Amino acid sequence: MSAGAIALVGVFALTLTACSGAGGGTASPSTSADAEPQAGGTAVVGALSEMPGFDPVRLVALGTGIERAAQVMDTLMYRNDITGEVTPKLAKSLESDDGKVWVLTLRDGVDFTDGTPLDAAAVIFNLNRHIAPDSKSSAKSMLSGIQTMEATGDLEVTITLAEPSGSFPLALTGSSPAGLIGSPAALANPDEFNENPVGAGPFKFKSWMRDSELDLVRNDDYFVKGQPYLDGVTYQVLPDPQGRIDAVMSGGVMLAQVSGSGWASVEANKSLITVASPAGGQALVPNSSKGPGSDVRIREAIGLATDPKVANSVIFPGSTLWNLDRDCIPFPESSPACLKGSSPTPDIEKAKELVAEYVAEGNSNVIDFSAPAASDEVSYYASAMSEIGLDVKIRIADAAAWLQDTATGNYDVIYGVNGSSGYPTQWRYMYSGGFNWGRVVNPDLDEALLRARDELKLEDRNKAWQDVSEVVKRDSILFWQTPFASATSYSTKLHLGSDEFPYEGTLMIYLGDAWLDQ
């Protein structure tokens, strides 16, 4: 690899050195640089929902299974959601000179818990399952640029893409199930693997009672010396939001995701640490292709109609976790991809004037507002749009119907929720050739999005995301309202993350370096 390889720090930061966290490399709130990890104990975690199983090709997203499968299989790479950097985890390195040909090097001596080696052939076997013609894997689109994969050594895979892409390493992180590598021997029977997985991660599968409890035990042969510190992990399925709050407040579980309405309660509990999700957000998205939203005046008016102070009081009542700044959403506030000044300042009177002007021309002011669930925030946003002269009809759809609405444009305004930032999720929601939340056809937006995905240097991708925000503001494409309404609340006795792999509040919680006060 030449001295100019893209593995250099500041380009992809794909080196084996520890990556810095937000705020100058500080550790997770529950991790002291001077604290000595203690061995033993079982962490009990409240899960948002049941998972479809452990087969990577059946997994879809964080919160619905990837984060549990990663305890058994680990991930090849690690994504820092604050800085955007990608660094090796289970893999040793991932390097490229040009963003088109990538060389993945694996660690020597790492075996799956069935004794078979985690080698180049194992990685190729796993990735081929995602991109097979009949594959329904959610990772298929992220890997669609792969032209060839070749084992260029026992522990080396050379991957050639059709076009250069600086974002390719993200496909091998916890952002995608393609980052999970299972034993090919065990995956020879996919249905059996789905129920009884074999990986090379910090924990091994013990037992699973669907819709109830998943038990994992320590992998004594994990490649990181001394890890995991925990004897095991138990996941309890707690789909009810209040049930999760009650469980973590009482100590029934040590960690749980808490929705915005419960933030104040867990913040007040001194035996808990609560960290808001650093990325993601909730947005009002007008349909730019038809109806009132096809007129920029109505889109602009919707953006001027809402007030972050009111939204905070409705969605996060009594909480101080959010500082009311909407500019950086869905990126973390300290992210270099953030564009300050990108959020409109509330102006009810101007919004009313824009709507009145539109209606005076004989246009309809009826808004079909599609949301996945009835909630106080949906009611607030409907009220805000009504206040400026729009006749809002709330239409509550179940999750499947809502997704169908968003995919086909069957709405005037949707309430969009995104649990991450950047590529791939945010990108897919905004690109005209992707999921395309607002049914937008905007060449300037697409051009900026393609640069945000494909630029080789991280700093250039971040600048492209700022350009995306500029176009979104200029053309009133969508309006981020609040941060993602999810926070991680966990016991002060549970320590998460490390300087190398800091925990910042995301749904991807690696427990190999977690430990409990004994």
Phi, psi and omega in degrees: 000130183288165181296339181266013183302152184290000177286354184296144176300138181094344174257293171241348183055033181270066177237174181273001177285155181294136178275148181277148177267182178296149176072037172080029172088018178290154181280176176302154181304335182257011182242116177266137180298335183264351184284138178265120179303141180250141182270147173113165177091162178239127177274129178254121188240136174273122181266146182294323184201169174288154180257156180286349183138191185253350179296119184306327182288349178259353181272150187240310191208165171293143183093339179242014174147326183302319183293335177276318177298328181294337177291331181270324186250347187061186172230148182299320183230163181240135179252126173267111186288343179279309185269339185085359182285150175239128182229159181293147173233273175290326175284162177271320180197160172218115189228153176206144174271332190226002181079358180253317178254117183247135178247113178262120178251132182261162180281142178285138173085009178270124180240152168290163184287356171267005177092353179276152187280144170273092185237187183300319181298324180294318179295314180298318178302313181294313182294325178297330179295326180287326187258005178303147182307324182266008183288140174251019182299139176291345179273355187301318182292324180292335181258005187295339180281355182289124174268312181217153169228132183222135173281102181265015177175165180301327183240025183224128177242125176257119184248124179250126180264159177292323178222151178301141178212116178288343182269359184306320181303335180297335180294341183254015177257188176289357175288350184214144177294349178291343177285349180267124182244117179259163178295121177302325179298317179287325180287354173301334173242087187300323181293321178292318179298321182301330181261339185214078190284157175229119180224196178235024182277186185288344182230158178245151178291137175244302181202162182208121172247107186306143180062017179222285191212141175239129180244129176239149180235162184301136171266104184293345182255017178302144190289339179276118184302128177086347179256155357284158178279328181285149173284332181186175178225135175240126174257127174252128181282116183229080185288338181280123183303316180292327177298322178292319179298313181299319184294317182283329178291324182274348184089007177296327169233157181266346183206138177202155172276132184241129178285165189304323182295342181257002184300316184299322182296313183285330176298325183282348182273112186288350178269005182236150169251131181236125182235119178292148176303129184284343186228163180095170181185180180236135191224153165264125186236106176288149174279110184280354188264346183199167175065197183304325182292348177284349177260125185298334180295320179290319178299314179298319181298319179298321179293333181272351192276341188252153184238124182298331178296316179291316179302318180297318181291333180276316188269324181236057187301127177080359183268151176243013183293327182259137182267010176076005179276120182261354189302317189273342182304132010266011178276155172300151184298329181269004182291138175292352177274352182289138175245107179294143180084012185272353181258136180293147176276131181306136178206088185298317184295317178296321179299317178299318180298317180296317179293316181299319178297317180295314182292325181298340179274006177092012181271152179283143178256013182283130181240120173273106186257108184262129180221150184281349180196149174288136182199165178298323181291322177298318178297319180297313182295323176297318179296319180296320178290325177295323183298332181266007173107010177265142179266095190268126175249107180285131177235108180272125179240151173291170188304317182294317180292323179296317177298321178295319176301312183294327182285332185254353181081024181275067181186162168260322174219137173243155173263102186265138179236128182227123184269010180210183179229162175071211181267136011261336193295305181299319180302312182296325180290339187251336185283140184296333178268006179251217180291326171053074181315307188265012183052044186272134169242099186220103184303322180295320179294313180298320180297317179292321179295320179295322176293323179295332177274320196254342180305143187280328181266137179303320181296326179286325176293320177297319178296323178296323177294325175296322177295323175302313180298324179296316179293318179301317179291314183301318186257010178049058186276316175203168187224108176290129186258310182216165171297165174304126188278057178218137176226152175263124177243128184213158184297144175295345178277347180260126182252126184243144172078177181207174177298325181286318180232078186290148174261125186239012175108008182278170177287341178274097183251108176279126184254003178297327180256009177281152177208162183244140169299133182256000000 
